[in-house]
Amino acid sequence: MWDNFPKVVDFLWAAFYDILKQKEAPDLILPRRDELAVPMCFTALAASGAGLYVPKIKTERKSNVKTRIRALLLALVLVLTMTTGVWAAGTGSERTAGARLTMTAEYRAGNAVVTVYLEGGEGVTNGRLTATYDPKVSTLTGSRVLGSFGASSVNGETAGEVCLAWVGSNLTAEKTPMMELTFQVTQDGTFAAEAGEVYAGEEKRTVEGDAVSLEYNPFQDIENHWAKEEILKAYHGGLFQGVTGTKFVPEGKMDRAMFVTVLYRFAGSPAVESLETAFTDVDTARYYGAAVAWAVEQGVTNGVSQTQFAPHQAISRQELVTMLYRYAKATGQDVTGQADLSQFVDAGKVAGWAEAAVAWALKEEILEGYPGSYLLPRGSATRAQAAVIFCRYGQL
């Protein structure tokens, strides 16, 4: 609209110039085109009721009242014509207001959790955002609206597409969290928020899109690890979490609290009657509190003593398979199969309470020995070894 503004002024001025100069007031000295100073802020003045700008017309001598009134009215018509046209064109017109979507992805319990933000959305009252993903490599398993800005839910009924629409809001934050989406990832993929559109009243604003990677393997430290496949299976199965968002620490020691928690997740995280146990070293408010209480209820663990569970003590290989053996027995699985322990040079180091469990785990090929025919029953189990054992056990 502003590109054509000078042409409109020239056209109208030429027409009125002819009327004023030749027909109404031939003796008036009229301003040239470059002397017609119409401020660009007149639309705001008109909209606010503060008055309209009327260009002054200079005269060398007094003209009669009739001529002066006509000249004034014609000038007023000129300004009103331009004002109305430009103001109307500005209503509902589209502009890029610098609004854009940004996204972050973090990984929790084997899932990719994406948070979508709207930046530069101050004054936005309603809008619609659309995002896409490849349903062949990612599955939307959960969604929720963040905050309260008029949207009641996220529409993800169409595979591969997510929509969020809202009305009646008045966003004020520079960066507004809009929605949180949870994906189960089976292959590397991308979640892309396309350029949407939002409105500040009747003013339409375009929104720049964004994209974020959905990674099947978020852990940088297992790329070349011998147990990579099993670690990722256990992770995406919701059994394990990373030590950080990008590190699994496969050779890190598995402590007793961590293992019983993984076993509890494997069982489906059932409800427990009470978090209280006889163990004085178990903090029921910690992440492992419910898992320890469940393990005691099921007869999976007796602790290291009547009053101690030793949650932060590294779990030994024989302790690990013993808890797994007791769980299998408690759930009605056949645990009668027994391997011959005498084939291992350190078989004598297996504790009496662990012999049946170790023999069962070897028979079912859940547990393997080390080169040189060693069992190392009292050696600490690593996080990678625990992930492998759970994957093998899950295939029984």
N, C-alpha and C positions, 0 to 999 in steps of 0.2 A: 504494500500500500504506500509506504513512504517513498518508494522509487518513483511513483507516478505523481507524487504530491506537487512538484514544481509545474508539471504539465497542466494539472487541474487549475492551479493558481493562474498560470499564463492565459489559459483559455477563458476563464471567468473574468479575469481582469481586462482582457482585450474587449470582451463584450460590453462590460460595464463602462469601460473607458470611452467607447464609441457613444454610448447613451449619454454619459455625463458631458463629454466634450462637445459633441455635435448637436445634441437635441435638448439637453436640460440646462447645461451651464457652460457655454462655449468660452466663457472668460475665466474659468477655473484653471489654476496651475496644478496639475495632477502629478503625483510622484511617479518616478520610473519604477520598473519592476524590482530593481535592486533596493529601492527605498521602501518597499512594502514589507515592513518588519512584522511578520506574524510569528509570535513566539511558539516554539514547539511544545510548550507546556500548557497550551490553551485547553487541551482535552481534559486535563486534571482539574483546571479551574471550572470548566463547564460542568463536570461531573459532581464537583463539590458544592456548586452553587455560589462560588465566590465571585462570579461575574465573568463576562466575556471581554476579550480584547477587541477594541475597535480601532483600526488605523486612523491616524489623524490626516486630514486633508488640508493643505495650506492654501490660503487665498491671498491675492494682492489687494482686493478691495471687498467691501461688504457686498454680499449677494442677498437677494431677497430671502425671506424666511422659508418660503416654499421650496426654493432651490436647495437651501441648506438642509432642510429636513429630508428631501428626496435623496440627496447625496449621502446623508448619514444612514438612512434606511437601506440604501443600496449596499453600502459598505458592511452594514450589519448582516444583511442577507448573505453577502460573500463569506463572512467569517462563520456564520451559522451553517452554511452549506458544507464548508470544509470540516467544521467541527463535528457535525452529525455523521459525515461519511467516515472520518477517521476513527471516531469513538465506536461506531457500530462495527467497523472492521476489526477493532481490537477485542471485542467481546467474543469469547469462545475461540479465539484464534490459537493455533498451535505454536508452541515455542519450546526450545530446549532449555530447561532450567537448571541443567547440571545435575539432575537427579540420576542416580545409578544404583544398581544392585551389586552387592558384594556378598561373598559366601565363604564360609570356613567349613572344613571337614575334619572331624576327629573320629577316633575308632574306639568303640566301647563294646565289650563282650562279643566280639566277632562281627560287629556291624559298623557301617559307616554312618555317622550322624552329621547331617549337613544343616547349618544354620544360615538362613537367608536374611540379609539386612537391606534396608532402603536408606541410602545416604542422600542428603540434600533434599529431603522431602518436607521441609518446613512449610506449613500451610496447606498441605495436601488433605483433602476431605474425603475423596473416594478414588478407587482405581481397580485395576485388574492386572495380575502378574501371571505369566505362564512359563513353566519350565519343563524340560524334556530330559529323558534318559533312555537308555537302551534296555528294554525289559528282558532281553536275551541274556544279559550279563549282570543285571541288578534287579532286585525285587523290592518294591516299596512295602515295608512292613509296619511302618508307623508314621504318624504325622500329628502335629499340634500347632495351633496358633499361639504365638508369643505375645504377651501383653494384651491390652484391650483397646482395639482401634476399630471396632465395628464388624470384624470378620468372626463368624462363629465356627467355621471349620475349613479344612483344606480339602479340596476336591481332587482325589487321586483315583477315581473309579476307572478312568481310562488308562490301560497299561501304557507306560511310556510317557505319560503327561501328568503334570500337577498344576492345578489352578488355584489361585487365591484372589478373591474379590471382596471388597469392603465398601461401605458407604457410611456417611454420617460421622466421620472422624475429623480430627483436627490435629494432625501430626505436628509436634513442636520440636522433637529431638533432631539433632544433626544426623544421628545414625540410629535408626529405629529397627530393632529386631522384629521380623515379620512372622517367620515360621521355622519350625524344626522338623526335619524329615529323617527317617531312619531307613537305611537300605541294607539288605543282605546281598553281598557282592560275591559273585561266582567267578568273574573275570574282571580284569581292569576295564574301566569304562569312564564315562564323563557325565556329569550332571550339569546341564546348561540352562540358565535362566535367560530366556529370550527378552528382547527389548519390549517392555510393556508400556502401558500408558496410565497416567494418573491425572487427577483433576484437582485444582485448587479453586473451588467454586465452579464457575463455568469455564475457567481457563484450562485448556488441555496441555499437559506436559509430557514430553517423551522421556523414556527412561532407558538408559544404557544397560545392556545385559552383562552377564558374567558367567563363568564356567569354573568348575572345580573337578579335579580327578577323584574317581572312586577306585581305590586300589585294593586288589585282592590280597596283596602282600604289603602291609604297611610297615613291616619291620626291616630295617636296613641291615641288621646283624645276622640274618638267617639266609641270605641270598645263596650262599654256597655251602650251607650247613647240611650234613648228612641226613638230618631229620626234618628238613624244610617242609616236605609234603605233609608229614604227620602233625607238625606244629601248626600249619595253616588249617588243617582239618579240625584239630582240637580248638583252635582259636575261633574259626567260623562256626563251629558247633556250639559256641558259647561256654566252653569249659574253661578256657584260659583267657587272660587278658595280658597285655604287654606290661612290662615294668614301667615303660613310658609309651607315648603314642607311637614312637618309631623304633623302639628297642624291645626285643623279647628276652634277651639275655639267656640264650639256650643252655649255656654251661654253668649258669648260676645254680646254686644249691636250692633244692625244694625244701621248704620247712614244713613242719607238721600241720600248722594252721593252714598253709596254702594248699597242701594236698587234701586235707579233709574238706576244704571248701570246694575244690574241683570235684571230688567224689559226690559231694552234696548237690552240686549243679548237675552232675551226670544223672543223679536220681530224680532230677526235676525240681529241686529246691522245695520239698514238701514242708507243710506247716509243722511246727513243733509245739508240744503242749506247754513247755516252759523252757526258758533260756537258762534257768539256774541248773548248775551241776555241782558236783563235789569238788571240782577243780578250783583252787583258790587263785591260780595264775591265769585264768581265762577272763578276759574283759568282755562281758556280754554285749557291750555297745560297739565292739570292733566288728569288722567285716566277717570274721570267722565265728562270731558268737552263736548264731543259729546253727551253723554247720557242726560245731562241736556238740551242741545239745542234741541235735539229730543223731549224730554218730553214737553218742552214749545210749540214746533210746533204742537204736537198732542193734546194739551190741557190736558195733564196728570197732570201737576203741575202748580200752580200759585205762588209758593214760599211761604215763611212765611210773606212776604210783597212785595210791588211792586219792591223793589230793593235788597231784600235779599232772598237767597235760603236756607241758613244755611246748607251747605253740610256736616259739621262734627257734626251736632246735631243728637242725637239718634232719630230714627223715632218711633213715637207712633203707637200703634195698629190701631187706627182709621185713621191715616195718611196713613199707609201702604195699608189698604183695599180700601181707597178712591182713591189712585193712580191706584190700580188694577181695580177698578170699572170704572174709567174714561177710562182706556185703553180698557177694554172690550166693553164699549159703543162706543168708537171711531172706533173699528174694526168691528162693526155691530153685536155684540152678544146681545142676549136677557137679559136684566138686570131688567126686570119688577118684578121678584119674590122678595117678601119681607117677612121677618120673623117679629114676634111680639116682639118688644124690651122690652115690659113691664114685661116679664118673668124674667128679670134680675134686681137685687136690685139696681144696680148702673146705670140703663139706663139713668137717668137724667144727667149723666156726659158726654154723647155722644154729641159732638158739632153739632149744627144745620146743618152745611155744610157736616157732615159726616153721618147723620142718614140714608139716602137712601143707601149709600155704605155699612154701617155696617149691615143693615137689609138684603141687597142682599147677602153679604158674609155669613151670618148665614143661610139664606134660602138654599144656594147652598152648605152648609156644608164645606165651605172654611175656615171659622173662627169658633172656638168653645169657649165657656165660661170656666170659672174656677170653681172649686168646691165651693159650697155655692151660686150658681147662680150669679156669678160676671162676668162682661165683661172686666173690667179694660181697658177701651178704651184709656185712656191717659197714660197707662203704656208702657214702652219701649219694642219693639219687639226684640227678640234675633235672632241670625243668624240661630239657629236651627228652630225656629218658622217660619221664613221667608222661609226657604227651604221647610218645610212641606206645607206651604200655596201655594207655587208655584207648588209643586207636585200635590196637590189637584186641583188647578185651571187648570193645564195642562190636567187633565182628563175630564174636562167639554165637 
